[in-house]
Every structure is written in structure tokens, then in C-alpha cells.
Amino acid sequence: PAPPANRYFRDRSRFVREWLEQVLVDAQDAGEVGPGIDCAAKACELVAFLDGAAVLWLLDRSLSLVELYESYLATFVDVVGPRAHG
């Protein structure tokens, strides 16, 4: 925890998770996200995937980061969307 970058990345991670949680809560309030969705958990899941996919791509540039993101996000939207919970 001593290096300055540690605090930056912890703060960044917290900010992104909280921001995404609020986006999902707002979408839930608008009826665009299913009522039973745990927005905090889904925000953590989304950040974990996005960061993990980016690291995977850095280790193997033969992978398409765009395709990884598109595939996951399509599934994510299907899972959290109101039709999945209606």
C-alpha cells in the first residue's frame, strides 16, 4: 500500500464502482433494469470483467478486446434488463 499508485488505483476502482452502481440504480428507477437486481453487486461484476479483460488483452494481443467487451456486455444487458425479470 505504500507506493503512490496504490492509492490512485484504489480510489479509481471505488469511484468507477460507485459511479456504475448509480447508473444502474438510475436505470432501475427508470424501469430499464430489473427490480430484483443488486446494483452494487452488478457494478462490481462489471468492473471486474472490464479490468480483467483488459489485463488478458495486454497479455495476449491476439485477442480482440472489442469482441470480449461486446460479448460480455450483451449478456450483461440481457441479465439485468427488465425483460429478464418481468
Beta strands, then each sheet from edge to edge (+ up, - down):
end
